[in-house]
Amino acid sequence: MVVFRCRRCHSELTAPVREVPLPDPDDAPAPYELPAGEECPPRMLPGSFAYDPADAGERVVPPRPPREGRRACGTRV
């Protein structure tokens, strides 16, 4: 995983990361369940990123809007 890539010299900076499943929301209180003024503890360790092991289904691409009523630039009415 590339963390940073310089546009000028194209050098890359990478950091070691671990791929872990999404944390279970039942094992930690949600931010709205905490007492007022208490900070929400981090749910993931530094240097890790999450993936969702459940299948998200098929990718849906929204249809393009109709091109009716549009004119090309420079056309005369």
C-alpha positions as CSV (number, residue, x, y, z in Angstrom):
1,M,0.0,0.0,0.0
2,V,1.5,3.3,-1.0
3,V,0.9,6.1,1.5
4,F,2.5,9.0,-0.4
5,R,3.9,9.5,-3.9
6,C,5.8,12.6,-4.9
7,R,4.5,14.2,-8.1
8,R,7.9,15.7,-9.0
9,C,10.3,12.8,-8.4
10,H,7.8,9.9,-8.2
11,S,9.4,8.6,-5.0
12,E,7.1,6.6,-2.8
13,L,6.7,6.4,0.9
14,T,5.1,3.3,2.2
15,A,4.2,2.2,5.7
16,P,3.6,-1.3,7.0
17,V,-0.1,-1.9,7.3
18,R,-2.2,-4.9,8.3
19,E,-5.5,-5.8,6.6
20,V,-8.0,-6.7,9.3
21,P,-11.8,-7.4,9.3
22,L,-14.1,-4.6,10.3
23,P,-14.3,-4.5,14.1
24,D,-17.5,-5.9,15.6
25,P,-19.6,-2.9,16.7
26,D,-21.1,-4.9,19.5
27,D,-17.9,-5.1,21.5
28,A,-17.4,-1.4,22.0
29,P,-19.8,1.4,22.8
30,A,-20.9,3.6,20.0
31,P,-20.0,7.3,20.2
32,Y,-23.6,8.3,21.1
33,E,-23.7,5.7,23.9
34,L,-20.8,7.3,25.8
35,P,-21.3,9.7,28.7
36,A,-21.0,13.4,27.8
37,G,-17.4,14.6,27.5
38,E,-16.0,11.1,27.2
39,E,-13.9,10.5,24.0
40,C,-14.7,7.5,21.8
41,P,-11.8,5.0,22.0
42,P,-10.2,4.0,18.7
43,R,-11.7,0.9,17.2
44,M,-8.7,0.0,15.0
45,L,-5.0,-0.2,15.8
46,P,-2.6,2.3,14.2
47,G,-1.1,0.9,11.0
48,S,-4.2,-1.1,10.0
49,F,-7.0,-0.7,7.6
50,A,-10.3,-2.6,7.4
51,Y,-12.1,-4.5,4.8
52,D,-15.7,-5.9,4.9
53,P,-15.6,-9.7,4.5
54,A,-19.3,-9.7,3.6
55,D,-20.2,-9.6,-0.1
56,A,-21.6,-6.2,-1.0
57,G,-23.4,-7.5,-4.1
58,E,-23.2,-6.3,-7.6
59,R,-21.9,-2.8,-8.4
60,V,-24.7,-0.6,-9.6
61,V,-23.9,2.2,-12.0
62,P,-26.6,5.0,-12.0
63,P,-28.0,5.7,-15.5
64,R,-26.8,8.9,-17.3
65,P,-29.4,11.7,-17.5
66,P,-31.1,12.0,-20.8
67,R,-29.5,14.4,-23.3
68,E,-32.8,15.9,-24.4
69,G,-33.0,19.6,-24.6
70,R,-29.2,20.1,-24.8
71,R,-27.6,21.8,-27.8
72,A,-24.0,21.6,-29.0
73,C,-22.0,24.7,-28.5
74,G,-22.2,27.1,-31.5
75,T,-25.5,25.9,-32.9
76,R,-28.1,28.5,-33.8
77,V,-31.7,28.3,-33.0
